[in-house]
Amino acid sequence: MSQSPMRLGLYVNLYADKADRPRLADAVEQVRLAEAAGFDWVVLGERHLHRPGYHEAITSLAYLAAHTERIGLATAGLIAPVYQPVWLAETLAHIDVLSGGRLTAGFVLGYRPEEFTLYGTEPRERVPRFEECLELVTRLWTEDEVTHHGRWTSVERAFLSPRPVQSPRPRIWNGGRVSAALERTARMCDGWTTSFNELDSELPEKIAEYRSYPRGATSLGAEVIVCREGFAAPTSQQARAALEDPLRGLYDAYGGWKRTSADAARYAQQWDDIEARSVIGSVDQCVQRLGQYGEMGADGVVLRIQPPGMGQADTLRAIEAFGTEVLPGLNRGRAHG
């Protein structure tokens, strides 16, 4: 029985430092190559109070929209509880308009106390703020007029003009790994994005749990997007040589950022542990690993190919390999599987 083609996303490195080329030049080059190679999305994350530098996600998404034509524009994810919902709905709607209907809005609860403080919010309020924000965003994208009197936001006969291009609205993703997050995603969103460090052994059960929860009346589906480290090279040894040091630096930093998160310990693992939950190696190995995620029920895989410190040339070679070798090999197998 044939299966739907696997969709790939490129998670773009938004880190900045003194050597950073201006105006996200490297990211534009990567995303244009990914678009030509058949990737479905460019995916951006969000971080604040990062001393070396981190490009702001929403304006970066608009910038990449102006330099691309087909590829989807996604976030995974914006910290919904810290945003004013009307501003967020209007800004993201305009990105959908400017891009000709290419937006997927992915959100997270957030976990760093200092980021909540920066925006004048409290971590303990993050769940009700998240739900109020997504309710308002969804309604403003789909209704002619919205009246809402909530705990933090009140609007009277509010509307967006223009509304998003996509009908009935752009798709909404949400991250999180505990049962409450999976239930919330099924109820309020259209897709679940895993963490980069979700163990392969845990994924089938988590996917089944997510899809077991009732979907909300406005849900557009229950797709599963697996986020993974990714690097394709002629051999697994070459992949490791290019990726290990930059990725280790990133994971060491995550250990500090996630000190208040339940999964902080997952970032202290060795290379073999990281490789076991990633799409890293030769073309054949990457085809096999992506196929395994498809068998688990994934609709797409988002690949973080360039950790901070990896050179542009290695990054471009890996993007091209995924698009021109891995993806065709994978989808040939799924078409005849």
C-alpha positions in Angstrom: 0.0 0.0 0.0 1.4 3.4 -0.9 1.9 6.1 1.7 1.8 9.9 1.4 5.2 11.5 0.7 7.2 12.5 3.7 7.5 16.2 4.2 10.7 17.8 5.3 11.3 21.1 7.1 14.6 22.9 7.5 15.1 24.4 11.0 17.1 27.5 10.4 19.9 28.6 12.7 19.0 32.1 14.0 22.0 32.5 16.3 24.2 35.6 15.8 27.7 36.5 16.8 30.4 39.0 15.9 31.2 37.0 12.7 27.5 36.8 11.6 26.9 38.0 8.0 24.4 40.8 7.9 20.7 40.4 7.1 20.6 36.7 7.6 22.5 36.1 4.3 23.5 32.5 5.2 19.9 31.7 6.1 18.6 33.0 2.8 21.1 30.9 0.9 20.1 27.8 2.9 16.4 28.4 2.5 16.6 29.0 -1.2 18.5 25.8 -1.6 16.0 23.9 0.5 13.2 25.3 -1.6 14.9 24.2 -4.8 15.6 20.8 -3.3 12.1 20.0 -2.4 11.8 20.8 1.3 8.2 21.8 2.4 9.0 24.3 5.2 11.5 26.6 6.6 11.1 26.5 10.4 12.2 29.2 12.9 12.4 29.0 16.7 12.4 31.8 19.3 14.8 32.9 22.0 15.4 36.0 24.1 18.1 37.2 26.4 20.7 35.3 24.5 24.0 37.3 25.0 25.8 36.1 21.8 22.7 37.2 19.7 19.6 35.6 18.3 17.6 37.0 15.3 14.0 37.8 16.2 11.7 35.1 14.7 8.7 36.9 13.3 10.6 39.6 11.5 13.1 37.0 10.2 10.2 34.9 8.9 8.9 38.0 7.0 12.4 38.5 5.6 12.7 34.9 4.4 9.2 35.2 2.9 10.5 38.0 0.7 13.4 35.8 -0.6 11.4 32.7 -1.4 8.5 31.7 -3.6 7.1 28.3 -2.6 8.4 26.9 0.6 6.2 27.0 3.7 7.0 29.4 6.5 6.6 27.9 9.9 7.5 28.6 13.5 8.3 25.9 16.2 7.6 27.7 18.2 6.6 31.1 19.4 6.1 31.5 23.1 2.4 32.2 23.0 1.8 33.2 26.6 4.1 36.3 26.4 2.4 37.9 23.4 -0.5 40.3 23.2 -3.0 38.1 21.2 -4.4 40.7 18.8 -0.9 41.9 17.8 0.2 38.3 17.3 -2.9 37.5 15.2 -2.5 40.6 13.0 1.3 40.2 12.5 1.1 36.5 11.6 -1.9 37.1 9.3 0.1 39.7 7.4 3.0 37.3 7.0 0.4 34.9 5.4 -0.8 37.7 3.1 2.7 38.8 2.1 3.8 35.2 1.4 0.7 34.2 -0.6 -0.6 31.8 2.0 2.5 30.0 3.2 2.3 30.4 7.0 2.1 27.7 9.6 2.1 29.1 13.1 3.7 26.9 15.7 3.6 27.7 19.4 5.1 26.6 22.7 4.4 27.3 26.4 7.9 28.4 27.1 10.1 27.4 30.1 12.7 30.1 30.8 11.6 32.3 33.8 13.6 35.2 32.5 11.8 35.3 29.2 8.4 35.6 31.0 9.8 38.4 33.2 11.1 40.2 30.1 7.6 40.4 28.8 5.9 41.2 32.1 4.2 37.8 32.5 4.4 35.0 35.1 5.4 31.4 34.3 2.6 30.2 36.6 0.1 31.9 34.3 1.4 30.4 31.1 -1.3 27.7 30.5 -4.3 30.0 30.7 -2.5 32.8 28.8 -1.6 30.3 26.1 -5.2 29.1 25.8 -6.6 32.7 25.7 -4.1 33.7 23.2 -4.7 30.8 20.8 -8.5 31.2 21.1 -8.3 34.9 20.2 -5.8 34.3 17.3 -8.0 31.6 15.9 -11.2 33.7 16.1 -9.6 36.8 14.7 -8.3 34.7 11.7 -11.8 33.3 10.9 -14.6 35.5 12.2 -15.9 38.8 10.8 -16.1 40.4 14.3 -14.8 39.2 17.6 -16.0 40.3 21.1 -14.0 38.7 23.9 -13.7 39.6 27.5 -11.0 37.4 29.0 -8.7 37.4 32.0 -5.9 39.4 30.2 -7.4 40.6 26.9 -10.7 42.3 26.1 -11.9 43.3 22.6 -15.2 44.6 21.4 -16.2 44.0 17.7 -12.6 43.5 16.7 -11.6 42.3 13.3 -8.6 41.9 11.1 -8.3 43.4 7.6 -6.8 41.8 5.7 -7.3 38.3 7.2 -5.0 35.4 6.3 -5.0 34.2 2.7 -5.4 30.6 3.7 -8.9 29.3 4.1 -10.2 28.8 6.7 -6.9 29.9 8.3 -3.2 29.0 8.6 -2.5 25.7 10.4 -1.4 25.8 14.0 1.2 23.6 15.6 2.1 23.2 19.2 5.0 21.6 21.1 5.2 19.9 24.5 5.6 16.4 25.7 3.4 15.9 28.8 -0.2 14.6 28.5 -1.7 17.9 29.3 0.2 19.5 26.3 -0.9 16.7 24.0 -4.5 17.1 25.0 -4.3 20.8 24.5 -2.7 20.4 21.1 -5.5 18.0 20.0 -8.2 20.4 21.3 -6.8 23.8 20.0 -4.3 23.1 17.2 -3.8 21.1 14.0 -0.4 19.5 14.6 2.0 18.4 17.3 5.7 19.2 17.0 8.0 16.9 19.1 11.0 18.1 20.9 14.4 17.5 19.3 15.3 15.2 22.2 12.2 13.1 22.3 13.5 9.5 22.4 12.5 7.2 19.5 11.3 4.6 21.9 8.8 7.1 23.3 7.4 8.4 20.1 4.9 5.7 19.1 3.2 5.9 22.5 3.2 9.7 22.5 1.8 9.8 18.9 -0.9 7.4 19.8 -1.8 9.3 22.9 -1.9 12.6 21.0 -4.2 11.2 18.3 -6.5 9.6 21.0 -7.6 12.9 22.4 -10.8 14.6 21.0 -10.1 17.3 18.4 -11.7 20.7 18.9 -14.4 22.0 16.7 -12.0 24.3 14.9 -9.2 21.8 14.4 -7.9 21.1 10.9 -6.3 17.8 11.7 -3.8 16.0 13.9 -0.6 15.9 12.0 2.7 14.8 13.7 5.9 16.7 13.0 9.0 15.1 14.4 11.9 17.5 15.1 15.4 16.0 14.8 19.0 16.8 14.4 19.9 16.1 10.8 23.0 15.7 8.7 23.5 13.6 5.5 27.1 13.0 4.2 28.7 10.3 2.0 29.6 8.3 5.1 28.4 8.3 8.8 32.0 9.1 9.8 32.0 12.2 7.7 28.7 13.2 9.2 30.0 12.8 12.7 33.2 14.7 11.9 31.2 17.7 10.6 28.5 17.7 13.3 29.7 16.5 16.6 31.7 19.5 17.9 29.1 22.2 17.0 26.2 20.0 18.2 28.0 19.3 21.5 28.4 23.1 22.0 24.7 23.6 21.4 23.6 20.9 23.8 26.0 22.2 26.5 24.3 25.6 26.2 20.8 24.0 26.3 21.7 22.3 29.6 22.0 25.8 31.1 18.9 27.2 29.4 16.8 24.3 30.4 17.8 24.2 34.0 14.2 24.7 35.0 12.8 22.2 32.5 11.9 18.6 33.2 14.0 17.4 30.3 17.2 19.2 31.1 19.1 16.0 31.7 18.5 14.8 28.2 21.0 17.4 26.9 23.9 15.8 28.8 24.0 12.7 26.6 26.9 11.3 24.6 27.2 11.2 20.8 25.7 7.7 20.5 22.7 8.8 22.4 22.2 11.8 20.2 22.8 9.8 17.0 20.2 7.3 18.1 17.4 9.9 18.1 18.6 11.8 15.0 18.7 11.7 11.2 22.5 11.6 10.9 24.7 9.5 8.6 25.0 8.4 5.0 22.2 8.9 2.5 21.0 5.3 3.0 21.0 5.7 6.8 19.0 8.9 6.6 16.5 7.3 4.2 16.1 4.4 6.7 15.7 6.7 9.7 13.1 8.9 8.0 11.2 5.8 6.9 11.1 4.7 10.5 9.5 7.9 11.6 6.9 7.6 8.8 6.1 4.1 10.1 5.6 5.5 13.6 3.0 7.9 12.1 5.0 11.1 11.4 3.6 13.3 8.6 6.8 15.3 8.4 10.3 15.7 9.9 11.9 19.0 10.7 15.7 18.8 10.5 18.1 21.1 12.4 21.2 20.8 10.1 23.3 23.7 11.3 24.1 24.1 15.0 26.0 27.3 15.9 29.6 26.9 14.8 29.0 24.8 11.7 30.3 26.3 8.5 28.0 27.3 5.7 29.7 25.0 3.1 29.0 21.9 5.2 25.4 23.1 5.9 24.6 23.6 2.2 26.1 20.2 1.2 23.8 18.5 3.8 20.7 20.4 2.7 21.4 19.4 -0.9 21.9 15.8 0.0 18.6 15.6 1.9 16.7 17.2 -1.0 18.3 15.5 -4.0 19.2 12.1 -2.6 17.5 11.3 0.7 14.0 12.6 0.0 13.6 11.0 -3.4 14.9 7.7 -2.1 12.5 7.8 0.8 9.5 8.7 -1.2 10.2 6.0 -3.8 10.1 3.5 -1.0 6.9 4.9 0.5 5.2 5.0 -2.9 5.8 1.2 -3.3 5.6 0.3 0.4 
